[in-house]
Amino acid sequence: MKKYFILIILSFLSLSLFSQKVEDGLRIQIGLPFAKYGKFDKNFKNGSETQYPSFLIQADKPWRDGFRLGAYVGFAGQKNESLFGEFVEVSHSYYRLGGVISYDLNDLLDAINISPEFGVDLYASLKTGFSLEHIKADKGITNKENNFLFDLGVLIGGRYNISENIDIFTELGYGNAGFVTFGFAFDM
């Protein structure tokens, strides 16, 4: 239990960064992860599997030169309905919370004479936090179980500005409950 308390404290410390005064404002990203992996994809062997719509909301602010710090919340889940086995219906839901640090890769690429074309901002992110896994199994009676799980992921992303304060983005990697995430970023 002590390690979960430490994870919760570390996750919420990133929220205190929003009180700092910096020249740029808050950025909010809302994305939909696809191609689930690991604990977010149970690969049920029999029956019909239904994926719940997943989402991730992230807020971050500039921290140091080239770095942004923030927090994220998200959801992922799936359900399996089966006539065989121990349960008729089993669902897994993941409620996620954590911190994120991102580094702007454009300055690094410019320094080695590689410049991204077409106005794309490239970045790398490290996400860490925890998930609350809620398992519900129904076979006449309902069995419920909750587990705390650790989240850790590394992502490479790109943003393209479509209006003054709105970007579209995509992220590839292990950290959003899916290998590929598409969405919108809003600069406040």
C-alpha positions in Angstrom: 0.0 0.0 0.0 2.9 2.3 0.7 4.1 2.2 -2.9 0.6 3.2 -4.2 0.6 6.1 -1.8 4.0 7.3 -3.2 2.7 6.9 -6.7 -0.4 9.0 -5.9 1.7 11.7 -4.3 4.1 11.8 -7.3 1.1 12.0 -9.8 -0.5 14.9 -8.0 2.8 16.8 -7.6 2.6 17.5 -11.3 -0.6 19.3 -10.8 1.1 21.9 -8.6 3.1 23.0 -11.7 0.0 24.7 -13.1 0.4 27.4 -10.5 3.8 28.5 -11.8 4.0 31.7 -14.0 5.6 31.0 -17.4 5.4 32.8 -20.8 3.3 30.1 -22.6 -0.1 28.9 -21.5 -1.8 25.7 -20.7 -2.1 23.0 -23.5 -4.9 20.5 -23.3 -4.8 17.3 -25.4 -7.7 15.1 -26.0 -7.0 11.8 -27.8 -8.4 8.4 -28.7 -5.9 5.5 -28.4 -6.1 2.6 -30.9 -4.3 -0.8 -31.1 -4.5 -1.7 -27.4 -1.7 -3.6 -25.8 -0.7 -5.5 -22.7 -3.0 -5.1 -19.7 -5.5 -3.1 -21.7 -6.1 -6.0 -24.2 -7.1 -9.2 -22.4 -7.3 -11.3 -25.6 -10.3 -13.3 -24.6 -10.2 -16.8 -26.2 -13.9 -17.5 -26.7 -17.1 -15.5 -27.1 -17.7 -12.1 -28.5 -15.3 -9.3 -27.4 -16.3 -5.7 -27.3 -13.8 -2.8 -26.9 -15.0 0.2 -24.9 -14.1 3.6 -26.4 -10.8 4.7 -24.9 -9.8 8.3 -24.3 -6.9 10.2 -22.8 -7.0 13.9 -21.6 -3.7 15.5 -20.9 -2.9 19.0 -19.6 0.6 20.4 -19.5 2.6 23.7 -19.2 6.1 24.8 -20.0 8.5 23.9 -17.3 12.1 24.4 -18.4 13.7 25.3 -21.7 12.2 22.7 -24.2 10.4 20.7 -21.5 6.7 20.6 -20.6 5.2 19.0 -17.4 1.7 18.0 -16.7 -0.9 15.4 -15.8 -3.2 13.0 -17.6 -6.5 11.1 -17.0 -7.9 8.4 -19.2 -10.1 5.3 -19.6 -9.8 2.0 -21.4 -11.8 -1.2 -21.2 -13.3 -4.2 -22.8 -16.0 -6.8 -22.3 -16.3 -10.5 -23.2 -19.6 -12.3 -23.5 -19.3 -16.1 -23.6 -21.4 -19.2 -23.3 -18.4 -21.3 -22.3 -16.2 -21.1 -19.3 -16.7 -19.9 -15.8 -18.5 -16.6 -16.5 -21.1 -15.4 -19.0 -19.8 -11.9 -19.1 -16.4 -10.4 -17.9 -15.6 -6.8 -18.2 -12.3 -4.9 -17.5 -12.3 -1.2 -17.0 -9.1 0.9 -16.4 -9.3 4.4 -14.9 -6.0 6.1 -15.3 -4.2 9.1 -13.6 -0.6 10.2 -13.8 2.1 12.7 -14.7 3.8 13.4 -18.0 7.0 15.2 -19.0 7.6 16.1 -22.7 10.6 17.3 -24.5 10.4 19.4 -27.7 12.5 17.6 -30.4 12.4 20.4 -33.0 15.3 22.4 -31.3 17.4 19.2 -31.1 16.7 18.4 -34.7 17.6 21.9 -35.8 20.9 21.7 -33.9 21.9 18.7 -36.0 20.6 20.3 -39.2 17.5 18.2 -39.5 14.5 20.4 -39.7 10.9 19.0 -39.7 9.0 20.2 -42.7 5.4 21.4 -43.1 5.1 23.0 -39.6 5.1 19.8 -37.6 6.2 20.0 -33.9 7.8 16.8 -32.8 8.2 15.8 -29.2 9.0 12.8 -26.9 7.0 12.1 -23.7 7.4 10.0 -20.6 4.2 9.1 -18.7 4.0 7.5 -15.3 1.1 7.0 -13.0 -1.4 4.3 -12.0 -4.5 2.6 -13.2 -7.5 1.4 -11.2 -8.5 -1.9 -12.8 -12.2 -2.7 -12.2 -13.1 -6.3 -13.1 -16.8 -7.3 -13.1 -17.8 -10.9 -13.8 -21.4 -12.0 -14.1 -22.8 -15.5 -14.0 -26.1 -15.3 -12.1 -24.3 -13.3 -9.4 -21.9 -10.4 -9.9 -18.3 -10.7 -8.7 -16.3 -7.4 -8.6 -12.6 -6.9 -8.0 -10.4 -3.7 -8.0 -6.6 -3.7 -8.5 -4.1 -0.8 -8.6 -1.6 -1.1 -11.5 1.5 1.0 -12.3 1.5 2.9 -15.7 4.8 3.7 -17.4 5.2 4.6 -21.1 7.4 6.4 -23.7 5.9 8.1 -26.7 7.0 10.0 -29.8 4.5 12.5 -31.0 3.8 15.2 -33.6 1.5 18.2 -33.7 0.3 20.1 -36.7 -1.3 23.6 -36.2 -4.7 23.9 -38.0 -5.8 27.2 -36.5 -4.4 29.8 -34.0 -5.1 27.7 -30.9 -5.9 24.2 -32.2 -3.6 21.5 -33.3 -4.1 17.9 -34.4 -1.7 15.4 -33.0 -0.7 11.8 -33.1 1.4 9.8 -30.7 3.1 6.5 -31.2 4.4 4.3 -28.4 3.6 2.6 -25.1 1.8 4.9 -22.7 -1.7 5.8 -23.8 -3.4 2.3 -23.6 -3.0 2.0 -27.4 0.1 2.1 -29.6 -1.4 4.9 -31.7 -3.3 7.9 -30.4 -5.0 10.6 -32.5 -6.6 13.8 -31.2 -6.8 17.5 -30.8 -4.6 19.9 -28.7 -5.9 23.2 -27.5 -3.6 26.1 -26.5 -5.1 28.2 -23.7 
